């Protein structure tokens, strides 16, 4: 007892620092006992043909509990277990907690430790892995038939300096490589021979109607929804379109698509949303512009000056202005440097999608930061840690879980 136990130098009970932990542990034990008694009472009545009672261990939000129920030969689990949504000996609420820990922690083993420490749920790593991947497979399948998801934001209150613009639905698409086992990469070609990774595509949808004080689109906080796919890009296109239609494509005042310049991504988005405004990511355009300037201008100071000036033209006006500037300033060197031509061709081929001055005036995105962040959070943070090698399908399942968790309206 604290009252009769030893005290510290300040005269306070020495064990007071562990009081909340001990009370929480006691509360969990009491809740387990109460829950076991309640469920056992509800299923304790004899059913027709019952000849004995049996006990079943069920994983709940407070850990494992024993439930005693009437048993009849040939009769499966009781109706209560079905009503509770018990699958694999776990209730729906327990599965939600276990799967969230498995998806958000760094590994399945770490998830097991987190569940035991914070939720008093003792589950083996193998069972956690099996339950999580089964749920991930379900999430992946359910992506194929999205429900209507038209959202409204009546609670949004614009801040000082924000200005209203045309309501815009946007879609951004990108891909990232996940380290996979040799079984899944044996026949896959990479940049320098056989690949060590497999591609997972990530798409993000969102909406905005207001611009911040710097005239940049400000997305509604609860407008984001995500999908992932490990299929070939031609199979990704119809999936993206289905989710775009579910989010309101065709009824939204306007739609914008943004990608990093990969031709297959642009083709996919254009096929899915032919009426959308397509934009090439500004950051990728700047990378190729800088690479071109670096090949044309050997002096570091002159390089920085030229790049800043050309980047300003790209940002304020369009790619065409930056291209004309480079061609005018370095005609001879440009003709002699094929690599510089290659970098500049990136801008030439996509200049119709790089009218950044016009896009900014119309209150549209010029960069694909949302999907870059989504690829890191949904795929990279969980599936691309040091030493990890996934089966491709399992990485997709895990990513699909996180995509669903982050898509909640």
C-alpha positions as CSV (number, residue, x, y, z in Angstrom):
1,X,0.0,0.0,0.0
2,X,1.2,3.5,-0.8
3,X,0.1,4.9,2.5
4,X,2.1,2.5,4.6
5,X,5.0,2.1,2.2
6,X,8.4,3.9,2.2
7,X,8.6,7.6,1.4
8,X,11.1,9.6,-0.6
9,X,13.2,12.5,0.7
10,X,10.2,14.9,0.1
11,X,7.9,12.8,2.3
12,X,5.9,11.5,-0.6
13,X,5.1,7.7,-1.2
14,X,8.0,6.3,-3.2
15,X,5.7,4.2,-5.4
16,X,3.5,7.0,-6.5
17,X,5.3,7.3,-9.9
18,X,3.9,3.9,-10.9
19,X,0.4,4.5,-9.6
20,X,-1.2,5.2,-13.0
21,X,0.5,2.2,-14.6
22,X,-0.7,-0.2,-11.8
23,X,-4.2,1.2,-11.9
24,X,-4.3,0.8,-15.7
25,X,-3.2,-2.9,-15.4
26,X,-5.7,-3.5,-12.7
27,X,-8.5,-1.9,-14.8
28,X,-7.5,-4.1,-17.8
29,X,-7.7,-7.3,-15.6
30,X,-11.1,-6.2,-14.3
31,X,-12.5,-5.4,-17.7
32,X,-11.2,-8.8,-19.1
33,X,-13.0,-10.6,-16.3
34,X,-16.2,-8.6,-16.7
35,X,-16.2,-9.1,-20.5
36,X,-15.6,-12.8,-20.1
37,X,-18.6,-13.1,-17.7
38,X,-20.9,-11.0,-19.9
39,X,-20.2,-12.9,-23.1
40,X,-20.3,-16.3,-21.3
41,X,-23.7,-15.3,-19.8
42,X,-25.1,-14.3,-23.2
43,X,-24.1,-17.5,-24.9
44,X,-24.5,-19.7,-21.9
45,X,-28.2,-20.7,-22.6
46,X,-28.5,-24.2,-24.0
47,X,-29.3,-24.4,-27.7
48,X,-31.4,-27.2,-29.1
49,X,-29.4,-30.4,-29.1
50,X,-26.6,-28.9,-26.8
51,X,-25.0,-31.5,-24.7
52,X,-22.0,-29.7,-23.1
53,X,-20.2,-26.4,-22.7
54,X,-17.0,-25.4,-24.2
55,X,-14.6,-22.6,-23.7
56,X,-13.0,-20.5,-26.5
57,X,-10.2,-17.9,-26.3
58,X,-11.1,-14.7,-28.0
59,X,-8.7,-11.7,-28.7
60,X,-10.4,-8.5,-27.7
61,X,-9.3,-4.8,-27.3
62,X,-8.2,-5.7,-23.7
63,X,-6.4,-8.9,-24.6
64,X,-7.3,-12.6,-24.6
65,X,-10.4,-13.7,-22.7
66,X,-12.1,-17.0,-22.2
67,X,-15.8,-17.3,-23.3
68,X,-17.9,-20.4,-22.2
69,X,-20.6,-21.3,-24.7
70,X,-23.2,-24.1,-25.3
71,X,-22.0,-26.7,-27.8
72,X,-24.0,-29.1,-30.0
73,X,-22.5,-31.6,-32.3
74,X,-22.5,-30.3,-35.9
75,X,-23.2,-26.7,-34.8
76,X,-20.4,-24.2,-35.5
77,X,-19.5,-21.1,-33.6
78,X,-22.2,-19.5,-31.7
79,X,-24.4,-16.6,-33.2
80,X,-22.7,-14.2,-30.8
81,X,-19.3,-14.8,-32.2
82,X,-20.7,-14.1,-35.6
83,X,-22.4,-11.0,-34.4
84,X,-19.2,-9.8,-32.8
85,X,-17.4,-10.3,-36.1
86,X,-14.9,-12.7,-34.6
87,X,-12.6,-13.9,-37.3
88,X,-9.5,-15.9,-36.6
89,X,-10.3,-15.7,-32.9
90,X,-10.2,-11.9,-32.9
91,X,-13.1,-9.4,-32.6
92,X,-13.4,-6.6,-35.2
93,X,-12.1,-4.0,-32.8
94,X,-9.1,-6.2,-31.9
95,X,-8.3,-6.8,-35.5
96,X,-8.4,-3.0,-36.2
97,X,-5.9,-2.4,-33.4
98,X,-3.6,-5.2,-34.4
99,X,-3.6,-4.3,-38.1
100,X,-3.0,-0.6,-37.4
101,X,0.0,-1.5,-35.3
102,X,1.4,-3.8,-37.9
103,X,1.0,-1.2,-40.6
104,X,2.3,1.8,-38.7
105,X,5.2,0.2,-36.8
106,X,8.5,-0.5,-38.5
107,X,8.0,-4.3,-38.6
108,X,5.6,-7.0,-37.5
109,X,7.8,-7.8,-34.5
110,X,7.7,-4.2,-33.5
111,X,3.9,-4.2,-33.9
112,X,3.7,-7.2,-31.5
113,X,5.7,-5.3,-28.9
114,X,3.6,-2.2,-29.3
115,X,0.4,-4.1,-28.9
116,X,1.6,-5.8,-25.8
117,X,2.9,-2.6,-24.2
118,X,0.1,-0.3,-25.0
119,X,-3.0,-2.5,-25.5
120,X,-2.1,-5.5,-23.3
121,X,-2.7,-7.7,-26.4
122,X,-0.4,-10.7,-26.6
123,X,-0.2,-12.1,-30.2
124,X,2.5,-13.9,-32.0
125,X,4.4,-12.3,-34.9
126,X,3.3,-15.0,-37.4
127,X,-0.4,-14.5,-36.5
128,X,-0.1,-10.8,-36.7
129,X,1.6,-11.1,-40.1
130,X,-1.0,-13.5,-41.4
131,X,-4.0,-11.4,-40.2
132,X,-2.5,-8.2,-41.6
133,X,-1.7,-9.5,-45.1
134,X,-5.1,-11.1,-45.3
135,X,-6.7,-7.7,-44.6
136,X,-4.3,-6.1,-47.0
137,X,-5.5,-8.5,-49.8
138,X,-9.1,-7.5,-49.0
139,X,-8.2,-3.8,-49.2
140,X,-6.6,-4.4,-52.6
141,X,-9.6,-6.3,-54.0
142,X,-12.0,-3.6,-52.7
143,X,-10.1,-0.9,-54.5
144,X,-11.4,-2.4,-57.8
145,X,-15.0,-1.4,-56.9
146,X,-14.9,2.0,-55.3
147,X,-18.0,3.5,-53.8
148,X,-19.2,7.0,-54.5
149,X,-17.1,9.4,-52.5
150,X,-18.4,13.0,-53.1
151,X,-17.2,15.1,-50.2
152,X,-18.3,18.5,-48.9
153,X,-16.5,20.8,-46.5
154,X,-19.1,23.1,-44.9
155,X,-17.0,23.5,-41.7
156,X,-14.0,25.2,-43.6
157,X,-13.4,28.7,-42.5
158,X,-10.9,30.6,-44.8
159,X,-8.1,32.4,-43.0
160,X,-7.0,36.0,-43.5
161,X,-5.3,36.5,-46.8
162,X,-6.9,33.4,-48.5
163,X,-8.8,34.0,-51.7
164,X,-11.5,31.8,-53.3
165,X,-10.9,30.1,-56.6
166,X,-12.8,27.6,-58.8
167,X,-13.5,24.3,-57.0
168,X,-10.9,21.9,-58.3
169,X,-10.6,18.1,-58.1
170,X,-7.0,16.9,-58.6
171,X,-5.3,13.6,-59.2
172,X,-1.5,13.0,-58.9
173,X,0.2,9.8,-59.9
174,X,3.7,8.4,-59.3
175,X,5.5,5.2,-58.8
176,X,8.2,3.9,-56.4
177,X,10.3,0.8,-56.3
178,X,10.1,-1.6,-53.4
179,X,13.0,-4.1,-52.6
180,X,11.7,-7.5,-53.4
181,X,12.9,-11.1,-53.1
182,X,14.7,-12.8,-56.0
183,X,11.6,-14.8,-56.6
184,X,9.8,-11.7,-57.7
185,X,12.7,-10.0,-59.5
186,X,14.3,-12.9,-61.3
187,X,12.8,-12.0,-64.7
188,X,12.6,-8.3,-64.3
189,X,15.0,-6.0,-66.1
190,X,16.5,-3.0,-64.3
191,X,18.5,-0.1,-65.4
192,X,21.8,-1.9,-65.0
193,X,20.8,-5.5,-65.5
194,X,18.3,-7.4,-63.4
195,X,16.1,-5.4,-61.1
196,X,16.2,-5.5,-57.3
197,X,12.9,-3.8,-56.9
198,X,9.3,-3.9,-58.1
199,X,7.1,-0.9,-58.9
200,X,4.2,0.2,-56.9
201,X,2.0,3.0,-58.3
202,X,0.4,5.5,-56.0
203,X,-2.4,7.9,-56.9
204,X,-3.8,10.6,-54.7
205,X,-7.1,12.5,-55.1
206,X,-8.0,15.7,-53.4
207,X,-9.9,19.0,-53.6
208,X,-9.4,22.6,-53.0
209,X,-11.3,25.9,-53.4
210,X,-9.1,28.4,-51.7
211,X,-5.6,29.8,-52.3
212,X,-3.3,30.8,-49.5
213,X,-1.8,34.2,-49.1
214,X,0.9,33.3,-51.6
215,X,-1.8,32.3,-54.2
216,X,-1.0,28.6,-53.9
217,X,-3.8,26.0,-53.8
218,X,-4.7,25.0,-50.2
219,X,-6.3,21.5,-50.2
220,X,-9.1,20.7,-47.8
221,X,-7.7,18.6,-44.9
222,X,-10.1,15.7,-45.3
223,X,-10.2,15.7,-49.0
224,X,-7.4,13.2,-49.7
225,X,-8.0,9.6,-50.8
226,X,-5.3,7.2,-52.0
227,X,-5.0,4.0,-54.1
228,X,-2.0,1.8,-54.8
229,X,-1.3,-0.8,-57.5
230,X,1.5,-3.1,-58.5
231,X,0.0,-3.9,-61.9
232,X,1.3,-2.8,-65.2
233,X,0.5,0.8,-66.1
234,X,-2.1,-0.1,-68.7
235,X,-4.1,-1.8,-65.9
236,X,-3.6,1.2,-63.6
237,X,-5.4,3.5,-66.0
238,X,-9.0,2.0,-65.5
239,X,-8.4,1.8,-61.7
240,X,-7.5,5.5,-61.6
241,X,-10.5,6.4,-63.7
242,X,-12.9,4.5,-61.5
243,X,-11.7,6.3,-58.4
244,X,-11.8,9.6,-60.2
245,X,-15.5,9.0,-61.1
246,X,-16.2,8.0,-57.5
247,X,-14.6,11.3,-56.3
248,X,-16.8,13.4,-58.7
249,X,-14.9,13.6,-62.0
250,X,-17.5,15.0,-64.5
251,X,-19.4,17.0,-61.9
252,X,-16.5,19.0,-60.4
253,X,-16.1,22.5,-62.0
254,X,-12.6,21.5,-63.1
255,X,-10.0,18.8,-62.7
256,X,-6.2,18.9,-62.8
257,X,-3.7,16.0,-63.2
258,X,-0.1,16.4,-62.2
259,X,2.8,13.9,-62.7
260,X,6.6,14.0,-62.9
261,X,7.0,13.9,-66.7
262,X,7.1,10.1,-67.2
263,X,5.4,9.6,-70.5
264,X,3.4,6.5,-69.4
265,X,2.0,8.4,-66.4
266,X,0.9,11.3,-68.6
267,X,-0.7,8.9,-71.1
268,X,-2.5,7.1,-68.2
269,X,-3.9,10.3,-66.7
270,X,-4.9,11.7,-70.1
271,X,-6.8,8.5,-71.0
272,X,-8.5,8.4,-67.6
273,X,-9.4,12.1,-67.5
274,X,-9.4,13.6,-71.1
275,X,-11.0,16.9,-70.0
276,X,-8.5,17.5,-67.2
277,X,-5.8,20.1,-67.2
278,X,-2.5,18.3,-67.3
279,X,0.6,19.7,-65.6
280,X,4.3,18.6,-65.5
281,X,5.9,18.8,-62.1
282,X,7.9,22.1,-61.7
283,X,10.7,20.5,-59.6
284,X,11.5,17.8,-62.2
285,X,11.5,20.5,-64.8
286,X,14.0,22.5,-62.7
287,X,16.2,19.4,-62.3
288,X,16.6,18.9,-66.0
289,X,17.1,22.7,-66.6
290,X,19.9,22.7,-64.0
291,X,21.5,19.6,-65.6
292,X,21.4,21.3,-69.0
293,X,22.9,24.5,-67.6
294,X,25.7,22.6,-65.8
295,X,26.7,20.9,-69.1
296,X,26.7,24.2,-71.0
297,X,28.4,26.5,-68.4
298,X,31.6,25.2,-66.8
299,X,32.1,28.3,-64.5
300,X,30.3,27.7,-61.2
301,X,29.4,31.3,-60.6
302,X,28.2,31.8,-64.2
303,X,26.3,28.5,-63.9
304,X,24.4,29.6,-60.8
305,X,23.5,33.0,-62.4
306,X,22.3,31.4,-65.6
307,X,20.3,28.8,-63.8
308,X,18.6,31.3,-61.6
309,X,17.7,33.5,-64.5
310,X,16.4,30.6,-66.6
311,X,14.5,29.1,-63.7
312,X,12.8,32.5,-63.1
313,X,11.6,32.5,-66.8
314,X,10.3,29.0,-66.3
315,X,8.5,29.9,-63.1
316,X,7.1,33.3,-64.2
317,X,6.3,32.5,-67.8
318,X,6.7,29.0,-69.3
319,X,9.2,26.4,-70.5
320,X,9.2,27.9,-74.0
321,X,10.8,31.1,-72.6
322,X,13.5,29.1,-70.8
323,X,14.2,27.0,-73.9
324,X,14.6,30.1,-76.1
325,X,17.0,31.7,-73.5
326,X,19.3,28.6,-73.5
327,X,19.3,28.3,-77.3
328,X,20.1,32.0,-77.7
329,X,22.9,32.1,-75.1
330,X,24.6,28.7,-75.9
331,X,24.0,27.8,-79.6
332,X,27.5,26.6,-80.4
333,X,28.0,24.6,-77.1
334,X,24.5,23.2,-77.4
335,X,25.2,21.8,-80.8
336,X,28.4,20.1,-79.6
337,X,26.9,18.6,-76.4
338,X,24.4,15.8,-77.0
339,X,23.8,15.4,-73.3
340,X,22.7,19.0,-73.0
341,X,20.3,18.5,-75.9
342,X,18.9,15.5,-74.1
343,X,18.2,17.5,-71.0
344,X,16.7,20.3,-72.9
345,X,14.6,17.9,-74.9
346,X,12.8,17.0,-71.6
347,X,11.5,20.6,-71.6
348,X,10.8,20.7,-75.3
349,X,8.7,17.6,-75.4
350,X,6.6,18.7,-72.4
351,X,6.5,22.5,-72.8
352,X,2.7,22.4,-73.4
353,X,2.4,21.2,-69.8
354,X,4.8,23.7,-68.4
355,X,3.0,27.1,-68.7
356,X,3.6,27.7,-65.0
357,X,2.9,31.5,-65.1
358,X,-0.6,30.8,-66.5
359,X,-1.2,27.9,-64.1
360,X,-0.3,30.1,-61.1
361,X,-2.6,32.9,-62.3
362,X,-5.5,30.4,-62.6
363,X,-4.9,29.1,-59.1
364,X,-3.6,25.6,-60.1
365,X,-0.9,23.3,-58.8
366,X,2.5,23.5,-60.5
367,X,4.2,20.7,-58.5
368,X,3.4,17.1,-57.5
369,X,4.4,17.3,-53.9
370,X,1.3,15.6,-52.6
371,X,1.9,12.3,-54.4
372,X,5.7,12.4,-53.7
373,X,4.8,12.6,-50.0
374,X,2.2,9.9,-50.4
375,X,4.7,7.5,-52.0
376,X,7.1,8.0,-49.0
377,X,4.4,7.7,-46.3
378,X,2.3,4.9,-47.9
379,X,5.0,2.8,-49.4
380,X,8.5,3.9,-48.4
381,X,8.1,4.3,-44.7
382,X,6.9,0.8,-44.1
383,X,8.2,-1.2,-47.1
384,X,11.6,0.4,-47.9
385,X,13.5,0.1,-44.6
386,X,17.1,-1.2,-44.5
387,X,17.4,-4.9,-45.0
388,X,13.8,-5.5,-46.1
389,X,13.0,-7.7,-49.0
390,X,9.3,-8.2,-49.7
391,X,7.2,-10.5,-51.8
392,X,5.7,-8.0,-54.3
393,X,2.1,-8.9,-53.5
394,X,2.8,-8.6,-49.7
395,X,4.2,-5.1,-50.2
396,X,1.1,-4.1,-52.2
397,X,-1.1,-5.5,-49.5
398,X,0.7,-3.5,-46.8
399,X,0.6,-0.4,-48.9
400,X,-3.2,-0.9,-49.6
401,X,-3.8,-1.0,-45.8
402,X,-2.1,2.3,-45.2
403,X,-3.8,3.9,-48.3
404,X,-7.2,2.9,-46.8
405,X,-6.3,4.2,-43.4
406,X,-5.3,7.6,-44.8
407,X,-8.3,7.8,-47.1
408,X,-10.9,8.1,-44.4
409,X,-13.3,10.9,-45.1
